[in-house]
Amino acid sequence: MRRRLIYALSLCFLVSCTKQMEQENITILTSPDGTIISHITTNSAGEIFYDVILDKKTILLPSRLGFEMRGSIKAEKLDIQKDGNITKSDNKPSYSLYDGFEVIRVDTSSFDEIWTPVWGEESSIRNHYNEVLVHLKKENRLMDIRFRLFDDGLGFRYEFPCCEADQYLCVKEELTQFNMAGDYTVWWIPGDFDTQEYEYTKSRLSEIAENYSSTLRGNSSQTPFSNKGVQTSLQMKSDSGIYVNIHEAALVDFPCMHLLVDCKNHSMRSYLTPDAQGYKGRIQTPFHTPWRTVQVVRSATDQLASRLILNLNEPCALDDVSWIHPVKYMGVWWEMIAGYGSWHYTDDFNSVKLGETDYEKAKPNGRHSANNARVREYIDFASSHGFDALLVEGWNIGWEDWANCNKDYVFDFQTPYPDFDIAALNDYAHSKGIKLVMHHETSSSPRNYERHLEAAYELMNKYGYNVVKSGYVGDILPEGMHHYSQYMVNHYMYCLKEAAKHHIMVNAHEAVRPTGVCRTYPNLIGNESAMGNEYQAFGGIKPGHTAMLPFSRLNGGPMDYTPGIFETDLKSWCGNNSTFGSTLVGQLALYVTMYSPLQMAADTPEHYSKHPEAFQFIKDVPIDWSKSVYLYAEPADYVVIVRKDKQSDDWYLGAVTDEQVRNFNVKCSFLEPGAYYKASIYCDAEDADYFANPQAYYIETRVINREDSLNIRMAPGGGYAASIKKIK
Amino acid sequence: MRRRLIYALSLCFLVSCTKQMEQENITILTSPDGTIISHITTNSAGEIFYDVILDKKTILLPSRLGFEMRGSIKAEKLDIQKDGNITKSDNKPSYSLYDGFEVIRVDTSSFDEIWTPVWGEESSIRNHYNEVLVHLKKENRLMDIRFRLFDDGLGFRYEFPCCEADQYLCVKEELTQFNMAGDYTVWWIPGDFDTQEYEYTKSRLSEIAENYSSTLRGNSSQTPFSNKGVQTSLQMKSDSGIYVNIHEAALVDFPCMHLLVDCKNHSMRSYLTPDAQGYKGRIQTPFHTPWRTVQVVRSATDQLASRLILNLNEPCALDDVSWIHPVKYMGVWWEMIAGYGSWHYTDDFNSVKLGETDYEKAKPNGRHSANNARVREYIDFASSHGFDALLVEGWNIGWEDWANCNKDYVFDFQTPYPDFDIAALNDYAHSKGIKLVMHHETSSSPRNYERHLEAAYELMNKYGYNVVKSGYVGDILPEGMHHYSQYMVNHYMYCLKEAAKHHIMVNAHEAVRPTGVCRTYPNLIGNESAMGNEYQAFGGIKPGHTAMLPFSRLNGGPMDYTPGIFETDLKSWCGNNSTFGSTLVGQLALYVTMYSPLQMAADTPEHYSKHPEAFQFIKDVPIDWSKSVYLYAEPADYVVIVRKDKQSDDWYLGAVTDEQVRNFNVKCSFLEPGAYYKASIYCDAEDADYFANPQAYYIETRVINREDSLNIRMAPGGGYAASIKKIK
């Protein structure tokens, strides 16, 4: 099966390979449909490369694989310096696992199955790939690389079999290369070990460094590492119109991967999130890394339709998933985010020590939103409009003094404020068919959270909560650890598994970005891990952001974007001068375009009451789908998607645009032949504009069938939404 | 009350004060008996000093107090370097809290009470001191220093009131000076952030650096920091015969203190254990540090009688202490330590992943000591000889692959090996009046331990365990944290408090050294935190070690030294060639000289069965006392102590020596007038010697009264023990 192939290598792209060497094929992997080819090659230095070729066009040039490893797993060499100080260092030098390899075996296999997600954009998913497992040896060390080639791209991961030489390993850096075959257009946010809450920049790969500074924006925890660092999922596009996306799948017990770009050579390499010592992965063999993924498709809509990330994750690990279901919810939340109410109960304290500070004697500040009366108003409203649940933030003591203080014992996740009657409010909510959603802001003190986790989950079970929104605002404690370090990746998974034991669904904010782990643990029904709608109240978000997220953040899993803000003029009710970058209809469209099994109607009851007709769409829209059709899309420009309800024959259409007015013609051929549908269409008014006239909309009602077309027009920062209900 | 006093300062001892400045008294503190005086002074630079004068002799010269503080509590300044790398740093410079102070108020008070420990060397303790609280201000920052002067020394601590300027603080270094008034003799072990398991060296203060290298000895976790670094409790002696001891009391939520010696100037300063970032204490105000203590007494026996450390701790925090009691126990332990048996069950695995590795299919190695049959033998023996409890180590899965691997999930603390029937063995033990002692080796993975803590304690409750021996072998995870960092000090306290909720007593090995916290949480019935008897099997311990520990390690609280090895010739039964540094009688004496409410008979049933007469002393000796009399002592040379049983009128005498033969005459005037006592006296034989003839002893039985004297003779590495039972 081996054949000799000589690449015309040039020095410019094989960054770490200083000499032009002959490449010899180890194996050639072909996608099931034959359109993608990946050559796995080696050279006389024993380096291992892969490439990606689509329709005979090279998308990724040969890119080297491997690691730099720490020589020891702990520092134990003591040296007394001249000044008497004692230094401690590793007693063995680091070593390379990117060269000197001998190929000892290649296994090939194929796989094809249809699997059924608990919830999702479609009711069944095909997982179809060809696989090779390349067994490598360097001296007495073993490393395998497993490649899976799908019709929509490549996944590969490193595997370390158990061997006596290297039972435990410590990664100094992963040096996986992604050498692009051109100066691709790229939509990127700065690489950062602690936040993904940035707006996207579009540039050429070669232009990243020069545009970098302007992309930085303050955050309560922020650790960018290089002006050539970017995050995954990273969407690119070649000049010939091929869409390439680099991400990872199944991030479990390993640091999250960033990318470091060589702007000149259009190449990238992995850059893992370090721990407090600067190391990047503590491994006990047998072990495998997460998958590194290169999605390669011919259109932007194909990228949106790709299930490669989910397919590379393990099947569901839970025996019983009957308690997991999509959730549509409201929240005592936006009024605090916008600045009207407060999470904290009193202005008496600027220092709080739980167990010592006496809240019973404190004077309420009169702005505490999570009070019994206000929560009941939300319950009444949510119940009367058919919601499942109501989030209440600021219910528990400690909010007077919590963020970024290096404070270990910030919250106990158990003690309500004096004006939040947890028993009575849950009883009241349940009597109205509403579940309360628990909120656990950890203040990024994971040890404290874990210490209280069991009791907190038991409290949830006691009062009938079945969803928790957890938060990780601020720098991780202990200092030096990051939100995306292995230590924290391990923590998020721990919480998820413990939650599953209690039949609790998790929506983790500020946690590591999703990588499809929700396939294995479908109780992970939401994550934030990107700039969410809340930034509309933190200055504003430029239009186009929600046309970008489906290509990047959503590639790994659903986002709790918290859409549905109707009163986008924040200063009108709470003095907030942010420029809201979306029209009202643009907000409606997000329920379709931003897939999530957890969808919030984020605005207040008062604001929804002013627009009952538009609110009807939020009430109608399903949050679980049997089918999704991606009609039109371009990253950060526009997205037009239509989806079919999992519980009925109804369809829902959503479309968003950036600051440009856009028109699309949608042929309704996705509809069932012979059937008629009542379409309720929510449109930006002719003079609508996210800045000048965001609330101008009209609703059109029509009967349509599959022969019809819908003419979509979207205002600047606007959108389009339609419910298309089958007439029985 | 203020008077002016000018010290004849010389440049040589005021290390950080570069100019000879006039000292002005802030206040003068006098001990209750008037023999110790401490001047609290300041100078024109606003520095604050204290000194210690005993019987008009200066023991401590004026020593400066204060801190260097980090300017920010988190790093948040981002800088893009020329190479594109981004650095993150503090946005404010560090600042001094050791000068520029203004004295804003001085409060004085006195205190005198008798309190009753739950267990101890005596049934009641007097806590008698004079106190001053000096309120200081530097610009808008407040710091107080509280001094307590007892008849046996000084304690002081820093207090940070809550103020808006500094609600949260981060300590860069504590710069408390201890400037000795001479080149004192000092018994020291190397300062180390991770271990106290060293042998002591006697030298002058000026000679520490030159003797340093020879004192280092390998350990599974070891982080010495300077060849001038030493640990507390640090025993010193002036040429005029005054005994000075520096330690700390009530170490809670702060890093453990070491000392950095200026050998030339005979001065020291505090050197706190860093966290992974090199910082040394994260503080939320209001806060106070642990006490820094300077015990100053006229004799070595007075040092042993000092209760200053306990007195500076808070009173008992537990409402119910009925479940706390002293424990005399045996253990399935020494046979593994010596090399005869193994903790692990099988030799099949060199890699274990809990939950994946299948022990049921593994082949037993035939050396696993914690098996049902062997444990029953120990239970039978311990029961028939009146013990309370039996420790069993190696009972739970994971020991094949555990130490120093950077392995997070090392043990689950719940799953027994296939040959350890936890239910049946506990039932059997209870039927014989024996409690099993749980063992939790954490492998220094505190997060993993905390994750399993509640379930592990519940398991203990379920099966009737009421004591846990916890262990912290190996480097702390995450790497960069140390056994004595604030992070771990916090962890040990967390476990102690959680254990109390379950009515579990704790014996923590490799944890931070005790500082009298057992007064507040008397369920802390033991710690290791020094080189224990186990080192007799790790090469051997030089005689004299146990004559040193009462002056250093035991100053903070009891030690689980694990005495009572009768078969000191280890190679005779397990091929271990260590040189055991004690005679058999020397081992007996430790039950009196090394006070602990938790005492082990560490040898095997077989070895005790060969010496039933000597074993009788271990069976007889109480482990709780109403009174202790310290008869003769000199650090590392000899200790002679007699104690009265708390439950009876019986007395017990113990004496140990170093490698010298020693004779003492003990007048029995401590006995009750008119009463007669049966004395059973355990003596080294005339030709006994720890190396050549360790098991040679004889037992003398006499009737004595308070007019009698006992002539104690101890062989090299030997001792002397006596039970003195009142004849009724």
Interface residues (C-beta under 8 A of the other chain):
Chain A: I73 K74 A75 E76 L78 I80 G84 N85 I86 K88 C162 E164 Q167 Y168 C170 A209 Y212 S213 L216 Q222 T223 P224 F225 S226 N227 K228 G229 D275 A276 Q277 Y279 R282 Q284 T285 P286 N350 S351 K353 D401 N404 C405 N406 K407 D408 R447 E450 R451 E454 D475 P478 E479 G480 M481 Y487 N490 Y494
Chain B: I73 K74 A75 E76 L78 I80 G84 N85 I86 K88 C162 E164 Q167 Y168 C170 A209 Y212 S213 L216 Q222 T223 P224 F225 S226 N227 K228 G229 D275 A276 Q277 Y279 R282 Q284 T285 P286 N350 S351 K353 D401 N404 C405 N406 K407 D408 R447 E450 R451 E454 D475 P478 E479 G480 M481 Y487 N490 Y494
